[in-house]
């Protein structure tokens, strides 16, 4: 992948979203569309963004019984996504069925632990151990279930890469040096994540909410 940066499109309206993509298109490698965008605009919105000519990462984080997730994976074939997420905590059968139902060439990656969570949040849900322990357990499960890779923070990707050498690793929650972290708790810089083995760097607000999004995207690209 020549440019690993996927812009997290957190712009709720389609036309401003397309205008933003036009500004930064030369400095990113793809577009990540999440729940907010998909719930607001559905399939029509995905097609509109796909017409901009960049790979689409559908970050829908499927988590349901295996049959339902398999059906959902088949339903999104029409969008021709390059990457789709499921929750690794959905279990082996769900992940196996998700991968089996995915379109050819689509990477299916398991979300391990959201970058907005920390050890205190884990304990509140009854999960013991550190975030590192939790991510490593789910990474092993995703690997053995046949997924292409996982989503994890930049704080874990280096260790996961050592255990899963040919895995595909999506790292969100990235913040350029000196920028605000917002609601993210486990952040690293894009360069650090890339050096540690990230395949895809998901970056949203540092670009989309910058005074000059093109300059922000160009500056991030230059660090890689």
C-alpha positions as CSV (number, residue, x, y, z in Angstrom):
1,X,0.0,0.0,0.0
2,X,1.6,3.2,-1.2
3,X,-0.2,5.5,1.3
4,X,-1.5,3.8,4.5
5,X,-3.6,6.8,5.7
6,X,-7.4,6.2,5.6
7,X,-9.3,9.4,6.4
8,X,-12.1,8.7,8.9
9,X,-14.9,10.7,7.4
10,X,-16.6,12.2,10.4
11,X,-18.4,14.8,8.3
12,X,-22.2,14.1,8.6
13,X,-23.3,15.6,5.2
14,X,-22.4,14.1,1.9
15,X,-21.5,17.3,-0.1
16,X,-19.1,18.7,2.6
17,X,-17.6,15.1,2.8
18,X,-17.0,15.0,-0.9
19,X,-15.5,18.5,-0.8
20,X,-13.1,17.4,2.0
21,X,-12.0,14.4,0.1
22,X,-11.3,16.5,-3.0
23,X,-9.0,18.7,-0.9
24,X,-7.0,15.8,0.6
25,X,-7.3,13.1,-2.0
26,X,-3.6,13.3,-3.1
27,X,-2.4,12.8,0.4
28,X,-4.4,9.8,1.6
29,X,-4.9,6.2,0.6
30,X,-8.5,5.5,1.4
31,X,-11.7,6.5,3.2
32,X,-13.1,5.0,6.3
33,X,-16.9,5.2,6.7
34,X,-18.3,4.4,10.1
35,X,-21.6,4.0,11.8
36,X,-22.5,7.7,11.9
37,X,-22.1,8.1,8.2
38,X,-23.7,4.8,7.3
39,X,-26.8,5.3,9.5
40,X,-27.3,8.8,8.1
41,X,-26.8,8.0,4.4
42,X,-27.0,4.2,3.9
43,X,-25.9,2.6,0.7
44,X,-26.5,5.7,-1.4
45,X,-23.9,7.6,0.7
46,X,-21.4,4.8,0.4
47,X,-21.8,4.8,-3.4
48,X,-21.4,8.6,-3.5
49,X,-18.1,8.5,-1.6
50,X,-16.9,5.5,-3.6
51,X,-17.3,7.6,-6.8
52,X,-14.5,9.7,-5.5
53,X,-12.1,6.9,-6.6
54,X,-10.5,5.8,-3.3
55,X,-10.7,2.5,-1.5
56,X,-13.6,2.2,1.0
57,X,-13.1,0.9,4.5
58,X,-16.6,0.1,6.0
59,X,-16.1,0.3,9.8
60,X,-19.4,-1.2,10.8
61,X,-18.1,-3.4,13.6
62,X,-20.5,-6.3,13.1
63,X,-21.3,-8.1,16.3
64,X,-24.2,-10.6,16.3
65,X,-24.9,-14.3,15.9
66,X,-22.9,-15.9,13.2
67,X,-25.8,-16.3,10.7
68,X,-26.8,-12.6,11.0
69,X,-23.2,-11.4,10.6
70,X,-22.7,-13.6,7.5
71,X,-25.9,-12.2,6.0
72,X,-24.7,-8.7,6.7
73,X,-21.4,-9.4,5.1
74,X,-23.1,-10.7,2.0
75,X,-25.4,-7.7,1.9
76,X,-22.4,-5.2,1.6
77,X,-20.8,-7.0,-1.3
78,X,-22.4,-4.4,-3.5
79,X,-20.3,-1.6,-2.0
80,X,-17.0,-3.5,-2.9
81,X,-15.3,-2.4,0.4
82,X,-11.6,-3.0,0.7
83,X,-11.8,-3.5,4.5
84,X,-14.7,-4.4,6.9
85,X,-14.7,-4.7,10.7
86,X,-16.3,-7.2,13.0
87,X,-15.9,-7.4,16.8
88,X,-13.4,-10.1,17.7
89,X,-15.3,-10.5,21.0
90,X,-18.2,-12.0,18.9
91,X,-16.3,-15.3,19.0
92,X,-14.7,-17.9,16.7
93,X,-17.9,-19.0,14.9
94,X,-19.0,-15.5,14.1
95,X,-15.6,-14.5,12.8
96,X,-15.3,-17.7,10.7
97,X,-18.7,-17.1,9.1
98,X,-17.9,-13.4,8.5
99,X,-14.7,-14.2,6.6
100,X,-16.4,-17.0,4.7
101,X,-19.2,-14.6,3.6
102,X,-16.9,-11.7,2.7
103,X,-16.4,-10.7,-0.9
104,X,-13.1,-11.8,-2.6
105,X,-10.4,-9.4,-1.9
106,X,-12.1,-7.8,1.1
107,X,-10.0,-7.7,4.3
108,X,-12.0,-8.7,7.3
109,X,-10.4,-7.4,10.5
110,X,-11.5,-8.0,14.1
111,X,-11.9,-5.1,16.5
112,X,-10.0,-5.9,19.7
113,X,-10.4,-3.0,22.1
114,X,-11.6,0.5,21.3
115,X,-9.0,3.2,21.6
116,X,-11.4,5.2,23.8
117,X,-11.1,2.5,26.5
118,X,-8.4,1.9,29.1
119,X,-7.8,-0.6,31.9
120,X,-10.4,1.0,34.2
121,X,-13.0,0.6,31.5
122,X,-12.1,-3.1,31.0
123,X,-12.5,-3.8,34.7
124,X,-16.0,-2.1,34.6
125,X,-17.1,-4.7,32.1
126,X,-15.7,-7.6,34.1
127,X,-12.7,-8.1,32.0
128,X,-9.5,-8.9,33.9
129,X,-6.0,-7.9,32.9
130,X,-4.4,-5.0,31.0
131,X,-5.4,-3.7,27.6
132,X,-2.3,-5.4,26.2
133,X,-3.4,-8.8,27.6
134,X,-6.9,-8.3,26.3
135,X,-5.8,-7.3,22.8
136,X,-3.3,-10.2,22.6
137,X,-6.0,-12.7,23.5
138,X,-8.4,-11.4,20.9
139,X,-5.7,-11.1,18.3
140,X,-4.8,-14.8,18.8
141,X,-8.5,-15.7,18.5
142,X,-9.0,-13.6,15.3
143,X,-5.9,-15.2,13.8
144,X,-7.0,-18.8,14.5
145,X,-10.5,-17.9,13.2
146,X,-9.2,-17.0,9.8
147,X,-9.5,-13.2,9.8
148,X,-7.0,-11.1,7.8
149,X,-6.0,-9.1,10.8
150,X,-7.2,-6.9,13.7
151,X,-7.9,-3.4,14.8
152,X,-5.8,-2.3,17.7
153,X,-4.1,0.8,19.2
154,X,-0.6,1.8,18.3
155,X,0.4,0.8,21.8
156,X,-0.2,-2.9,20.9
157,X,0.5,-3.2,17.2
158,X,4.2,-3.9,17.6
159,X,3.8,-6.9,19.9
160,X,0.9,-8.3,17.8
161,X,3.0,-8.0,14.6
162,X,5.7,-10.1,16.3
163,X,3.2,-12.9,16.9
164,X,1.3,-12.6,13.6
165,X,3.9,-11.7,11.1
166,X,1.7,-11.7,8.0
167,X,-1.3,-10.0,9.6
168,X,-3.1,-6.9,8.4
169,X,-3.2,-4.3,11.2
170,X,-5.5,-1.3,11.3
171,X,-4.6,1.3,13.9
172,X,-7.0,4.1,14.8
173,X,-6.8,6.8,17.4
174,X,-3.7,8.3,16.0
175,X,-2.6,11.9,16.8
176,X,0.2,13.8,15.2
177,X,2.8,15.1,17.7
178,X,1.4,18.1,19.6
179,X,-2.3,17.6,18.7
180,X,-5.2,17.1,21.1
181,X,-6.2,13.6,22.0
182,X,-10.0,14.3,22.5
183,X,-11.8,11.1,23.6
184,X,-9.0,8.8,22.7
185,X,-7.0,7.3,25.6
186,X,-4.4,5.1,24.0
187,X,-2.8,7.2,21.2
188,X,0.5,7.2,19.3
189,X,1.7,9.2,16.4
190,X,1.1,8.0,12.8
191,X,4.9,7.5,12.3
192,X,5.3,5.4,15.4
193,X,2.3,3.2,14.5
194,X,3.7,2.7,11.0
195,X,7.2,1.9,12.3
196,X,5.7,-0.6,14.7
197,X,3.9,-2.5,11.9
198,X,0.5,-0.9,11.2
199,X,-0.9,-1.7,7.7
200,X,-3.5,1.1,7.8
201,X,-3.5,4.3,9.7
202,X,-6.9,5.7,10.5
203,X,-6.9,9.5,11.0
204,X,-10.0,11.6,11.3
205,X,-10.2,14.9,13.3
206,X,-6.5,15.9,12.9
207,X,-7.3,16.2,9.2
208,X,-11.1,16.8,8.9
209,X,-11.2,19.5,11.6
210,X,-8.0,21.2,10.8
211,X,-8.1,24.8,9.6
212,X,-6.4,23.6,6.4
213,X,-7.2,19.9,5.9
214,X,-5.0,19.6,2.8
215,X,-2.0,21.0,4.7
216,X,-2.7,18.7,7.7
217,X,-2.9,15.7,5.4
218,X,0.2,16.6,3.6
219,X,2.1,17.1,6.8
220,X,1.1,13.7,8.1
221,X,2.0,12.1,4.8
222,X,5.4,13.7,5.0
223,X,6.2,12.1,8.4
224,X,5.7,8.6,6.9
